[in-house]
Amino acid sequence: MAKRGNRLIIGLVCSVCGQVNYITERNKVNTPDKLVLKKYCPHCKKRTEHKETQKLK
């Protein structure tokens, strides 16, 4: 089995409404800064910027 080593589990929060809509992983060696992605927010019903929150367990 592969080890998780440098990967963090993070949540993506909508910058408009503040809801955590997505949970993903990020490699902390390849991407040292925080993620900012344009994703669909089901609460706002449009594409908005989603920013990385603190790491989840």
N, CA, C and O atoms as a Tripos MOL2 file, in Angstrom:
@<TRIPOS>MOLECULE
protein
  228   227    57     0     0
PROTEIN
NO_CHARGES

@<TRIPOS>ATOM
      1 N           0.8170   -1.1820    0.0000 N.3       1 MET1
      2 CA          0.0000    0.0000    0.0000 C.3       1 MET1
      3 C           0.8580    1.2420    0.0000 C.2       1 MET1
      4 O           1.9330    1.2670    0.6000 O.2       1 MET1
      5 N           0.3860    2.2680   -0.6700 N.am      2 ALA2
      6 CA          1.1270    3.5220   -0.7260 C.3       2 ALA2
      7 C           0.9720    4.2950    0.5840 C.2       2 ALA2
      8 O          -0.0660    4.2290    1.2430 O.2       2 ALA2
      9 N           2.0260    5.0280    0.9430 N.am      3 LYS3
     10 CA          1.9820    5.8450    2.1550 C.3       3 LYS3
     11 C           1.4710    7.2350    1.8210 C.2       3 LYS3
     12 O           1.5900    7.6750    0.6780 O.2       3 LYS3
     13 N           0.9070    7.9310    2.7890 N.am      4 ARG4
     14 CA          0.3650    9.2640    2.5730 C.3       4 ARG4
     15 C           1.4400   10.3400    2.7080 C.2       4 ARG4
     16 O           1.2510   11.4380    2.1830 O.2       4 ARG4
     17 N           2.5120   10.0890    3.3580 N.am      5 GLY5
     18 CA          3.6510   10.9830    3.4890 C.3       5 GLY5
     19 C           3.3970   12.4730    3.4890 C.2       5 GLY5
     20 O           3.0960   13.0540    4.5310 O.2       5 GLY5
     21 N           3.5150   13.1010    2.3240 N.am      6 ASN6
     22 CA          3.4760   14.5570    2.2190 C.3       6 ASN6
     23 C           2.0960   15.1090    1.8810 C.2       6 ASN6
     24 O           1.9810   16.2970    1.5780 O.2       6 ASN6
     25 N           1.0500   14.2980    1.9200 N.am      7 ARG7
     26 CA         -0.2700   14.7590    1.5150 C.3       7 ARG7
     27 C          -1.1090   15.1780    2.7170 C.2       7 ARG7
     28 O          -1.1170   14.5040    3.7470 O.2       7 ARG7
     29 N          -1.8190   16.3060    2.5730 N.am      8 LEU8
     30 CA         -2.7020   16.8220    3.6070 C.3       8 LEU8
     31 C          -4.1470   16.7390    3.1190 C.2       8 LEU8
     32 O          -4.4210   17.0130    1.9510 O.2       8 LEU8
     33 N          -5.0560   16.3710    3.9880 N.am      9 ILE9
     34 CA         -6.4740   16.4180    3.6640 C.3       9 ILE9
     35 C          -6.9790   17.8040    4.0460 C.2       9 ILE9
     36 O          -6.8380   18.2290    5.1930 O.2       9 ILE9
     37 N          -7.5680   18.5040    3.0810 N.am     10 ILE10
     38 CA         -8.0180   19.8760    3.2960 C.3      10 ILE10
     39 C          -9.4670   20.0320    2.8720 C.2      10 ILE10
     40 O          -9.9900   19.2270    2.1010 O.2      10 ILE10
     41 N         -10.1110   21.0720    3.3810 N.am     11 GLY11
     42 CA        -11.4610   21.4180    2.9680 C.3      11 GLY11
     43 C         -11.4150   22.6860    2.1360 C.2      11 GLY11
     44 O         -10.5850   23.5620    2.3760 O.2      11 GLY11
     45 N         -12.3200   22.7860    1.1420 N.am     12 LEU12
     46 CA        -12.4030   23.9800    0.3090 C.3      12 LEU12
     47 C         -13.6620   24.7530    0.6840 C.2      12 LEU12
     48 O         -14.7700   24.2200    0.6240 O.2      12 LEU12
     49 N         -13.4810   26.0150    1.0710 N.am     13 VAL13
     50 CA        -14.5700   26.8610    1.5510 C.3      13 VAL13
     51 C         -14.9220   27.8880    0.4850 C.2      13 VAL13
     52 O         -14.0340   28.4950   -0.1150 O.2      13 VAL13
     53 N         -16.2130   28.0830    0.2490 N.am     14 CYS14
     54 CA        -16.6920   29.0960   -0.6860 C.3      14 CYS14
     55 C         -16.3590   30.4810   -0.1290 C.2      14 CYS14
     56 O         -16.6020   30.7600    1.0450 O.2      14 CYS14
     57 N         -15.8010   31.3450   -0.9800 N.am     15 SER15
     58 CA        -15.4250   32.6850   -0.5220 C.3      15 SER15
     59 C         -16.6360   33.6110   -0.3960 C.2      15 SER15
     60 O         -16.5350   34.6700    0.2230 O.2      15 SER15
     61 N         -17.7860   33.2260   -0.9770 N.am     16 VAL16
     62 CA        -18.9850   34.0630   -0.9100 C.3      16 VAL16
     63 C         -19.8330   33.7150    0.3120 C.2      16 VAL16
     64 O         -20.1410   34.5860    1.1260 O.2      16 VAL16
     65 N         -20.2120   32.4290    0.4420 N.am     17 CYS17
     66 CA        -21.1400   32.0580    1.5180 C.3      17 CYS17
     67 C         -20.4490   31.4130    2.7190 C.2      17 CYS17
     68 O         -21.0390   31.3670    3.7980 O.2      17 CYS17
     69 N         -19.2200   30.9130    2.5720 N.am     18 GLY18
     70 CA        -18.4790   30.3530    3.6980 C.3      18 GLY18
     71 C         -18.7530   28.8910    3.9920 C.2      18 GLY18
     72 O         -18.3330   28.3910    5.0360 O.2      18 GLY18
     73 N         -19.4430   28.1910    3.1080 N.am     19 GLN19
     74 CA        -19.7350   26.7740    3.3060 C.3      19 GLN19
     75 C         -18.5590   25.9100    2.8460 C.2      19 GLN19
     76 O         -17.9060   26.2240    1.8520 O.2      19 GLN19
     77 N         -18.2910   24.8140    3.5750 N.am     20 VAL20
     78 CA        -17.2800   23.8460    3.1500 C.3      20 VAL20
     79 C         -17.9720   22.8910    2.1880 C.2      20 VAL20
     80 O         -18.7910   22.0730    2.6070 O.2      20 VAL20
     81 N         -17.6480   22.9880    0.9010 N.am     21 ASN21
     82 CA        -18.3290   22.2060   -0.1250 C.3      21 ASN21
     83 C         -17.5200   21.0220   -0.6260 C.2      21 ASN21
     84 O         -18.0970   20.0390   -1.0920 O.2      21 ASN21
     85 N         -16.2110   21.0920   -0.5430 N.am     22 TYR22
     86 CA        -15.3540   20.0530   -1.1060 C.3      22 TYR22
     87 C         -14.2730   19.6750   -0.1090 C.2      22 TYR22
     88 O         -13.8090   20.5070    0.6710 O.2      22 TYR22
     89 N         -13.8730   18.3940   -0.1460 N.am     23 ILE23
     90 CA        -12.7510   17.8890    0.6430 C.3      23 ILE23
     91 C         -11.7990   17.2230   -0.3410 C.2      23 ILE23
     92 O         -12.2130   16.3970   -1.1540 O.2      23 ILE23
     93 N         -10.5260   17.5860   -0.2610 N.am     24 THR24
     94 CA         -9.5380   17.0740   -1.2020 C.3      24 THR24
     95 C          -8.1970   16.9040   -0.5060 C.2      24 THR24
     96 O          -8.0800   17.1520    0.6940 O.2      24 THR24
     97 N          -7.1960   16.4850   -1.2480 N.am     25 GLU25
     98 CA         -5.8450   16.3200   -0.7320 C.3      25 GLU25
     99 C          -4.9050   17.2650   -1.4670 C.2      25 GLU25
    100 O          -5.1420   17.6260   -2.6200 O.2      25 GLU25
    101 N          -3.8330   17.6600   -0.7850 N.am     26 ARG26
    102 CA         -2.8330   18.5360   -1.3710 C.3      26 ARG26
    103 C          -1.4520   18.0370   -0.9620 C.2      26 ARG26
    104 O          -1.2320   17.6990    0.2010 O.2      26 ARG26
    105 N          -0.5320   17.9920   -1.9020 N.am     27 ASN27
    106 CA          0.8470   17.6280   -1.6130 C.3      27 ASN27
    107 C           1.5700   18.8790   -1.1260 C.2      27 ASN27
    108 O           1.7040   19.8480   -1.8740 O.2      27 ASN27
    109 N           2.0360   18.8650    0.1150 N.am     28 LYS28
    110 CA          2.6540   20.0570    0.6930 C.3      28 LYS28
    111 C           4.0480   20.3400    0.1570 C.2      28 LYS28
    112 O           4.5660   21.4360    0.3730 O.2      28 LYS28
    113 N           4.6720   19.3960   -0.5320 N.am     29 VAL29
    114 CA          5.9840   19.6360   -1.1300 C.3      29 VAL29
    115 C           5.8270   20.3350   -2.4820 C.2      29 VAL29
    116 O           6.5380   21.3000   -2.7620 O.2      29 VAL29
    117 N           4.9000   19.8570   -3.3240 N.am     30 ASN30
    118 CA          4.7260   20.4200   -4.6660 C.3      30 ASN30
    119 C           3.9520   21.7310   -4.6620 C.2      30 ASN30
    120 O           4.2060   22.5880   -5.5080 O.2      30 ASN30
    121 N           3.0120   21.9110   -3.7310 N.am     31 THR31
    122 CA          2.2190   23.1390   -3.6560 C.3      31 THR31
    123 C           2.2910   23.6890   -2.2350 C.2      31 THR31
    124 O           1.4070   23.4100   -1.4240 O.2      31 THR31
    125 N           3.3250   24.4650   -1.9190 N.am     32 PRO32
    126 CA          3.4940   24.9580   -0.5450 C.3      32 PRO32
    127 C           2.4910   26.0370   -0.1460 C.2      32 PRO32
    128 O           2.2010   26.1940    1.0400 O.2      32 PRO32
    129 N           1.9510   26.7920   -1.1250 N.am     33 ASP33
    130 CA          0.9820   27.8350   -0.7800 C.3      33 ASP33
    131 C          -0.4410   27.2650   -0.8020 C.2      33 ASP33
    132 O          -0.6660   26.1530   -1.2780 O.2      33 ASP33
    133 N          -1.3920   28.0400   -0.2820 N.am     34 LYS34
    134 CA         -2.7650   27.5560   -0.1670 C.3      34 LYS34
    135 C          -3.4470   27.5020   -1.5350 C.2      34 LYS34
    136 O          -3.1580   28.3060   -2.4210 O.2      34 LYS34
    137 N          -4.3620   26.5330   -1.6900 N.am     35 LEU35
    138 CA         -5.0960   26.3800   -2.9360 C.3      35 LEU35
    139 C          -6.2320   27.3870   -3.0290 C.2      35 LEU35
    140 O          -6.8900   27.6950   -2.0360 O.2      35 LEU35
    141 N          -6.4500   27.8910   -4.2320 N.am     36 VAL36
    142 CA         -7.6180   28.7090   -4.5490 C.3      36 VAL36
    143 C          -8.1260   28.2110   -5.8950 C.2      36 VAL36
    144 O          -7.4510   28.3670   -6.9120 O.2      36 VAL36
    145 N          -9.3200   27.6080   -5.9030 N.am     37 LEU37
    146 CA         -9.8770   27.0220   -7.1170 C.3      37 LEU37
    147 C         -11.2600   27.5840   -7.3930 C.2      37 LEU37
    148 O         -11.9860   27.9410   -6.4660 O.2      37 LEU37
    149 N         -11.6280   27.6640   -8.6670 N.am     38 LYS38
    150 CA        -12.9960   28.0250   -9.0310 C.3      38 LYS38
    151 C         -13.7980   26.7390   -9.1090 C.2      38 LYS38
    152 O         -13.5450   25.8880   -9.9620 O.2      38 LYS38
    153 N         -14.7710   26.6040   -8.2100 N.am     39 LYS39
    154 CA        -15.6070   25.4060   -8.1480 C.3      39 LYS39
    155 C         -17.0700   25.8320   -8.0750 C.2      39 LYS39
    156 O         -17.3740   26.9900   -7.7880 O.2      39 LYS39
    157 N         -17.9710   24.8910   -8.3360 N.am     40 TYR40
    158 CA        -19.4020   25.1610   -8.2430 C.3      40 TYR40
    159 C         -19.8460   25.0930   -6.7860 C.2      40 TYR40
    160 O         -19.5350   24.1330   -6.0810 O.2      40 TYR40
    161 N         -20.5690   26.1080   -6.3390 N.am     41 CYS41
    162 CA        -21.1150   26.1340   -4.9860 C.3      41 CYS41
    163 C         -22.6080   25.8370   -5.0630 C.2      41 CYS41
    164 O         -23.3440   26.6230   -5.6580 O.2      41 CYS41
    165 N         -23.0850   24.7330   -4.4840 N.am     42 PRO42
    166 CA        -24.5110   24.4130   -4.5460 C.3      42 PRO42
    167 C         -25.3790   25.3650   -3.7300 C.2      42 PRO42
    168 O         -26.5790   25.4660   -3.9830 O.2      42 PRO42
    169 N         -24.8020   26.0600   -2.7620 N.am     43 HIS43
    170 CA        -25.5680   27.0000   -1.9500 C.3      43 HIS43
    171 C         -25.7700   28.3220   -2.6920 C.2      43 HIS43
    172 O         -26.8520   28.9060   -2.6400 O.2      43 HIS43
    173 N         -24.7240   28.7950   -3.3850 N.am     44 CYS44
    174 CA        -24.8200   30.0300   -4.1690 C.3      44 CYS44
    175 C         -25.3980   29.7700   -5.5650 C.2      44 CYS44
    176 O         -25.8870   30.6870   -6.2240 O.2      44 CYS44
    177 N         -25.3350   28.5170   -6.0020 N.am     45 LYS45
    178 CA        -25.8000   28.0810   -7.3260 C.3      45 LYS45
    179 C         -25.0450   28.7680   -8.4650 C.2      45 LYS45
    180 O         -25.6340   29.1410   -9.4800 O.2      45 LYS45
    181 N         -23.7210   28.9300   -8.2770 N.am     46 LYS46
    182 CA        -22.8530   29.4620   -9.3200 C.3      46 LYS46
    183 C         -21.4040   29.0920   -9.0050 C.2      46 LYS46
    184 O         -21.1010   28.6060   -7.9150 O.2      46 LYS46
    185 N         -20.5110   29.3280   -9.9730 N.am     47 ARG47
    186 CA        -19.0950   29.0610   -9.7700 C.3      47 ARG47
    187 C         -18.4730   30.2110   -9.0030 C.2      47 ARG47
    188 O         -18.5940   31.3720   -9.3930 O.2      47 ARG47
    189 N         -17.8050   29.8780   -7.9070 N.am     48 THR48
    190 CA        -17.1430   30.8820   -7.0770 C.3      48 THR48
    191 C         -15.7510   30.3900   -6.7260 C.2      48 THR48
    192 O         -15.4190   29.2280   -6.9630 O.2      48 THR48
    193 N         -14.9450   31.2630   -6.1680 N.am     49 GLU49
    194 CA        -13.6200   30.8590   -5.6960 C.3      49 GLU49
    195 C         -13.7630   30.1030   -4.3910 C.2      49 GLU49
    196 O         -14.4860   30.5350   -3.4930 O.2      49 GLU49
    197 N         -13.0820   28.9870   -4.2850 N.am     50 HIS50
    198 CA        -13.0330   28.1900   -3.0760 C.3      50 HIS50
    199 C         -11.6080   28.1980   -2.5600 C.2      50 HIS50
    200 O         -10.6770   27.9020   -3.3090 O.2      50 HIS50
    201 N         -11.4250   28.5320   -1.2980 N.am     51 LYS51
    202 CA        -10.1060   28.6400   -0.6920 C.3      51 LYS51
    203 C          -9.8830   27.5130    0.2990 C.2      51 LYS51
    204 O         -10.8230   26.9970    0.9030 O.2      51 LYS51
    205 N          -8.6340   27.1460    0.4520 N.am     52 GLU52
    206 CA         -8.2550   26.0710    1.3640 C.3      52 GLU52
    207 C          -8.4350   26.5070    2.8110 C.2      52 GLU52
    208 O          -8.1030   27.6330    3.1810 O.2      52 GLU52
    209 N          -8.9730   25.5840    3.6340 N.am     53 THR53
    210 CA         -9.0960   25.8400    5.0690 C.3      53 THR53
    211 C          -8.0200   25.0580    5.7900 C.2      53 THR53
    212 O          -7.1460   24.4660    5.1560 O.2      53 THR53
    213 N          -8.0780   25.0530    7.1000 N.am     54 GLN54
    214 CA         -7.1130   24.2890    7.8920 C.3      54 GLN54
    215 C          -7.2410   22.7990    7.5680 C.2      54 GLN54
    216 O          -8.2890   22.3440    7.1100 O.2      54 GLN54
    217 N          -6.1860   22.0580    7.8050 N.am     55 LYS55
    218 CA         -6.2070   20.6520    7.4500 C.3      55 LYS55
    219 C          -7.2020   19.8760    8.2940 C.2      55 LYS55
    220 O          -7.3930   20.1810    9.4720 O.2      55 LYS55
    221 N          -7.8280   18.8900    7.7070 N.am     56 LEU56
    222 CA         -8.7850   18.0360    8.3760 C.3      56 LEU56
    223 C          -8.0950   16.7640    8.8280 C.2      56 LEU56
    224 O          -6.9970   16.4620    8.3620 O.2      56 LEU56
    225 N          -8.7080   16.0190    9.7190 N.am     57 LYS57
    226 CA         -8.0920   14.7770   10.1910 C.3      57 LYS57
    227 C          -8.5260   13.5790    9.4080 C.2      57 LYS57
    228 O          -8.0890   12.4640    9.6920 O.2      57 LYS57
@<TRIPOS>BOND
     1     1     2 1
     2     2     3 1
     3     3     4 2
     4     3     5 am
     5     5     6 1
     6     6     7 1
     7     7     8 2
     8     7     9 am
     9     9    10 1
    10    10    11 1
    11    11    12 2
    12    11    13 am
    13    13    14 1
    14    14    15 1
    15    15    16 2
    16    15    17 am
    17    17    18 1
    18    18    19 1
    19    19    20 2
    20    19    21 am
    21    21    22 1
    22    22    23 1
    23    23    24 2
    24    23    25 am
    25    25    26 1
    26    26    27 1
    27    27    28 2
    28    27    29 am
    29    29    30 1
    30    30    31 1
    31    31    32 2
    32    31    33 am
    33    33    34 1
    34    34    35 1
    35    35    36 2
    36    35    37 am
    37    37    38 1
    38    38    39 1
    39    39    40 2
    40    39    41 am
    41    41    42 1
    42    42    43 1
    43    43    44 2
    44    43    45 am
    45    45    46 1
    46    46    47 1
    47    47    48 2
    48    47    49 am
    49    49    50 1
    50    50    51 1
    51    51    52 2
    52    51    53 am
    53    53    54 1
    54    54    55 1
    55    55    56 2
    56    55    57 am
    57    57    58 1
    58    58    59 1
    59    59    60 2
    60    59    61 am
    61    61    62 1
    62    62    63 1
    63    63    64 2
    64    63    65 am
    65    65    66 1
    66    66    67 1
    67    67    68 2
    68    67    69 am
    69    69    70 1
    70    70    71 1
    71    71    72 2
    72    71    73 am
    73    73    74 1
    74    74    75 1
    75    75    76 2
    76    75    77 am
    77    77    78 1
    78    78    79 1
    79    79    80 2
    80    79    81 am
    81    81    82 1
    82    82    83 1
    83    83    84 2
    84    83    85 am
    85    85    86 1
    86    86    87 1
    87    87    88 2
    88    87    89 am
    89    89    90 1
    90    90    91 1
    91    91    92 2
    92    91    93 am
    93    93    94 1
    94    94    95 1
    95    95    96 2
    96    95    97 am
    97    97    98 1
    98    98    99 1
    99    99   100 2
   100    99   101 am
   101   101   102 1
   102   102   103 1
   103   103   104 2
   104   103   105 am
   105   105   106 1
   106   106   107 1
   107   107   108 2
   108   107   109 am
   109   109   110 1
   110   110   111 1
   111   111   112 2
   112   111   113 am
   113   113   114 1
   114   114   115 1
   115   115   116 2
   116   115   117 am
   117   117   118 1
   118   118   119 1
   119   119   120 2
   120   119   121 am
   121   121   122 1
   122   122   123 1
   123   123   124 2
   124   123   125 am
   125   125   126 1
   126   126   127 1
   127   127   128 2
   128   127   129 am
   129   129   130 1
   130   130   131 1
   131   131   132 2
   132   131   133 am
   133   133   134 1
   134   134   135 1
   135   135   136 2
   136   135   137 am
   137   137   138 1
   138   138   139 1
   139   139   140 2
   140   139   141 am
   141   141   142 1
   142   142   143 1
   143   143   144 2
   144   143   145 am
   145   145   146 1
   146   146   147 1
   147   147   148 2
   148   147   149 am
   149   149   150 1
   150   150   151 1
   151   151   152 2
   152   151   153 am
   153   153   154 1
   154   154   155 1
   155   155   156 2
   156   155   157 am
   157   157   158 1
   158   158   159 1
   159   159   160 2
   160   159   161 am
   161   161   162 1
   162   162   163 1
   163   163   164 2
   164   163   165 am
   165   165   166 1
   166   166   167 1
   167   167   168 2
   168   167   169 am
   169   169   170 1
   170   170   171 1
   171   171   172 2
   172   171   173 am
   173   173   174 1
   174   174   175 1
   175   175   176 2
   176   175   177 am
   177   177   178 1
   178   178   179 1
   179   179   180 2
   180   179   181 am
   181   181   182 1
   182   182   183 1
   183   183   184 2
   184   183   185 am
   185   185   186 1
   186   186   187 1
   187   187   188 2
   188   187   189 am
   189   189   190 1
   190   190   191 1
   191   191   192 2
   192   191   193 am
   193   193   194 1
   194   194   195 1
   195   195   196 2
   196   195   197 am
   197   197   198 1
   198   198   199 1
   199   199   200 2
   200   199   201 am
   201   201   202 1
   202   202   203 1
   203   203   204 2
   204   203   205 am
   205   205   206 1
   206   206   207 1
   207   207   208 2
   208   207   209 am
   209   209   210 1
   210   210   211 1
   211   211   212 2
   212   211   213 am
   213   213   214 1
   214   214   215 1
   215   215   216 2
   216   215   217 am
   217   217   218 1
   218   218   219 1
   219   219   220 2
   220   219   221 am
   221   221   222 1
   222   222   223 1
   223   223   224 2
   224   223   225 am
   225   225   226 1
   226   226   227 1
   227   227   228 2
@<TRIPOS>SUBSTRUCTURE
     1 MET1         2 RESIDUE 1 A MET
     2 ALA2         6 RESIDUE 1 A ALA
     3 LYS3        10 RESIDUE 1 A LYS
     4 ARG4        14 RESIDUE 1 A ARG
     5 GLY5        18 RESIDUE 1 A GLY
     6 ASN6        22 RESIDUE 1 A ASN
     7 ARG7        26 RESIDUE 1 A ARG
     8 LEU8        30 RESIDUE 1 A LEU
     9 ILE9        34 RESIDUE 1 A ILE
    10 ILE10       38 RESIDUE 1 A ILE
    11 GLY11       42 RESIDUE 1 A GLY
    12 LEU12       46 RESIDUE 1 A LEU
    13 VAL13       50 RESIDUE 1 A VAL
    14 CYS14       54 RESIDUE 1 A CYS
    15 SER15       58 RESIDUE 1 A SER
    16 VAL16       62 RESIDUE 1 A VAL
    17 CYS17       66 RESIDUE 1 A CYS
    18 GLY18       70 RESIDUE 1 A GLY
    19 GLN19       74 RESIDUE 1 A GLN
    20 VAL20       78 RESIDUE 1 A VAL
    21 ASN21       82 RESIDUE 1 A ASN
    22 TYR22       86 RESIDUE 1 A TYR
    23 ILE23       90 RESIDUE 1 A ILE
    24 THR24       94 RESIDUE 1 A THR
    25 GLU25       98 RESIDUE 1 A GLU
    26 ARG26      102 RESIDUE 1 A ARG
    27 ASN27      106 RESIDUE 1 A ASN
    28 LYS28      110 RESIDUE 1 A LYS
    29 VAL29      114 RESIDUE 1 A VAL
    30 ASN30      118 RESIDUE 1 A ASN
    31 THR31      122 RESIDUE 1 A THR
    32 PRO32      126 RESIDUE 1 A PRO
    33 ASP33      130 RESIDUE 1 A ASP
    34 LYS34      134 RESIDUE 1 A LYS
    35 LEU35      138 RESIDUE 1 A LEU
    36 VAL36      142 RESIDUE 1 A VAL
    37 LEU37      146 RESIDUE 1 A LEU
    38 LYS38      150 RESIDUE 1 A LYS
    39 LYS39      154 RESIDUE 1 A LYS
    40 TYR40      158 RESIDUE 1 A TYR
    41 CYS41      162 RESIDUE 1 A CYS
    42 PRO42      166 RESIDUE 1 A PRO
    43 HIS43      170 RESIDUE 1 A HIS
    44 CYS44      174 RESIDUE 1 A CYS
    45 LYS45      178 RESIDUE 1 A LYS
    46 LYS46      182 RESIDUE 1 A LYS
    47 ARG47      186 RESIDUE 1 A ARG
    48 THR48      190 RESIDUE 1 A THR
    49 GLU49      194 RESIDUE 1 A GLU
    50 HIS50      198 RESIDUE 1 A HIS
    51 LYS51      202 RESIDUE 1 A LYS
    52 GLU52      206 RESIDUE 1 A GLU
    53 THR53      210 RESIDUE 1 A THR
    54 GLN54      214 RESIDUE 1 A GLN
    55 LYS55      218 RESIDUE 1 A LYS
    56 LEU56      222 RESIDUE 1 A LEU
    57 LYS57      226 RESIDUE 1 A LYS
